[in-house]
Amino acid sequence: MPPQVAAQLEHRREPLVAEAQQQVTGRQVGQPDAERVAQPGGQRARLDRVRGRADAADVVHRKAPLLAWPDDTTAAAAEPRRRVQLRLGVDQRAGHGRPGDAGVHEIPAVQTGCRLVGAVGAGLAGLGRLGEVVQRHDVHGSVEGERYQLQPAPLRLEPPGERERVGAVDLRVGDDEPVAVHVGAVHHAGRPARRGAVGRGHHRRLHRRGDDRAGPPVGQLHDVAVAVPAPEVGRAGDPDPVVVQPWRRRGHGPPPVRRSSVRRRRTLTWNSVPRLVSGVTDSTAIRHLPDHDAFLLTGSGFSYAFAVGADGSLRHLHWGGPLGASDVAALLGDDARDFGSNTWSHPRAHTEELVQHGGRRLDETALKVEFADGVRALDLAYAGHRIAGDELAVTLTDRHYPFDAVLSYRVRPDEGVLERRCELVNRGEHPVVVDRAASASWPLPWRPRWEATWLAGMYAAETQVTRRALGPGRLVLESRRGIPGHAAQPWLALDAGAGDTTGEVWSVALAWSGSWRLVGELAFDGRLHVTAGVNDYDLRLPLAPGTSWTTPVVAGVYTAAGHDDLTDRWHRYERRHVAPRPDTIRPVLYNSWEATFFDVRPESQVELARRAAGLGAELFVVDDGWFAGRDDESAGIGDWTPDARRFPDGLAPLAEEVHRLGMRFGVWVEPESVSPDSELFRAHPDWIFQWPTRPRTLARQTHLLALSRPEVRDHLVTALDGLLSSAPIDALKWDLNRPLTEASDGVDASSPWIAQVEGLYEVIDRVRALHPGVWIESCASGGGRADLGIMSRTEWTWPSDNTDALERLAIQHGYLRAHSPHTMMAWVTDSPTYLTKREIPLRFRFHSAMCGLLGIGGNLATWSTDELAGAAEHVTRYKHIRTTVQFGTVRRLDADAPDDVTALSYQAPDGGQLAVFAFAPSVRHLRRTVLLRLRDLDPAAVYVDADTGARHSGALLMHHGLRVPLVGDYASALVVLDRAP
Ligand code: DGJ
């Protein structure tokens, strides 16, 4: 048992706020562990700090795309090669460029003995702004006369404050002498005529220093540079030769520490754009292999590799079992693009790190934008990378437009999880509209067949495990509702024939609480790639000049040990890197929704609270119906003040009574909605999503507040702060019962699909920062919002409104595939239950709910004395096993059991306790027991049945099985085994 958990168990009754203050709150997916603090705009600020750290350690890692002209490849391979880095400085003091500036550049090379093999062009193209070499010259023996002509992309010179720009070239060196390369000063040289398709605007010439030409300077590329002789490049398979070179330009100090560019719509300066070439690594998880221009990312049981291709594109190499650096060279030679057909997409999607819209790419793409001149094709090329700890950022720059896509990778080594996201940066002076922006493309290796597993469903039947063989074509899982929705979870697993304990499985999950899309595209030849991100349905995201937007994180997991191990990895990941208060025992909950529905009165709530406390509940939540005007669905949402008729003195007396009974107190809210019949709507009818000329769509008799508008967010923070300050409230159940429709907030033309979710995150973060002791449950008409994004901000979720204990088993079965049990609330309600009318005995209902976070949601006022006594026993028993259930390792045991039996086991983190559950709706064929083989025990250990005292060896439990009695209808069993000391 983790020490924190043990401590929580012992001191469970300590003051709530004190406990909360010890916890770390507001954790974000993808956020560094040390920086999980709740604060406004927390994710952005945190990332700023991450980048700031990297910047502070600003060193230059010689980074040169391994680029060669195709006809040089053989010769290049035969000759010794050295790398030097060529830096091109831009002295903006001489003037300012404009987007669209372009021209023919000539770079004089003055180093005898160097032969440029073509990398200048690509290297400079990597700069994204200078262009491509159109003519190659060798410079053997020539000092003065050689020039490299560049066919430029638009040249944008830096805004004030920026002094340098870094480029990289590969030079082949004929001898072992250190190489020194100077590139002369660059001065404006007039404004030749427009160059049609290639150049628009001005032409420039690059000359040696001092060779100033006539004409007003528009920009000045000047003294550039220092060539950096490199040590020998390491052999493939050697540890990554980390070659760092302090960045110095003659006459200038170290570069300024840059701040992040990730803040959405924040004005960027050049200093905020990731350094094109940099990197310092203290990571064993991320290795840059300069010999191959490749990156090898490794965590527990997996490797992920990609390289910079000859054309500057990022070429995907591997996602699967662990590889060594020496394997990467072989992967480079294994080029699936060697041959092709003109009928195919080119490049094939499964060979690309990020599939962009442009060229002959006809497969599912991840990124599509529209530039101000109407061009809707991208042409991104590698421009540099940065490694900081376990994070890698690779900058792709458009060859023509001042637009970057920064691909970020973060390895969670212990869980074998790779987090990815993409930052889109508009460095230009014209807006860019993003039409599609997935977080990542995930190429999978070739396998002869593919099976997909996902969590499909609908209202009251969420997270049903769905498994199908993939055929050629696209599997599209998505939500267009502005919330993750009930139809599917943003989670997908793909395998080539894996079982629970064997076989390879690849899985991705998106941390986004809005509309999302996962596409698995399988070509006829078995090539598969997955695209994951925000949905492009109705998406139109303008990026103003000098701003950026970062996609949500998509996490990917690979395992070679089957679906059980996949589940373990996702659970560990959620506990260690996603959930707030990851090691804190979740309380036994009582929720009054099904007991009283909208008829919330203090007397009946106190009566319920008394009975709930008597059963051992620790948190009492008053659901919908406590606030002003809320007699039914038709009114009140938006006015988060207690109904004065029923609570004349506010909620404080009820909350205090609940505290006196020894429980925490919580209330239900639906902050994003507003009833037309509410004070809020009457005061601000313009605060909702609506089109001026179209009817407003009501859903559950509410509109959706536009959290894209700052004044709406401020209002909600103030309202919730007021509520939480008005009474000792310890918890919120945060619900949303409608989709996003009429996607216009009337003010901001940017996409509400994105802004609404970011606005929600901001409001939650601000509320949590103001009230760090408050716990939050996520709910959206049951399980409509249970993604990694919301889970990073809430303690648990409500997986479904369906509290039928039998149907709940299937919902929980699917939920646990993707999510840890410590996030899975489950109530014991009345029999028959109100949605399905099924009658189920108390024992079965409790056992079913004890598989997650135990809650009670029945009308306790109607429960008999026997039922209350039985319930109290179950609660006591649950508290005995809840550390194991909430934080343990889950195993599905169904494979051993007959079809109508559901069985699962939980093993405590320290292996000291096992809880084994078995359920059968109806036991037939004279069967009175099931024999369940347990998994992953210590074969030499002895496990003692806590009820009977029977002793079993681990070997027997694993290889023969545990005999569990199941008799009659709605039969259920809970066997608790303690490991003998
Ligand atoms: C939907 C939730 O799923 C229910 O649990 C309940 O809170 C209702 N909303 C209240 O309106």
Residues whose N, C-alpha, C, O or C-beta is under 5 A from the ligand:
A	BS01	DGJ	W593 D623 D624 D735 C779 S781 G782 D801
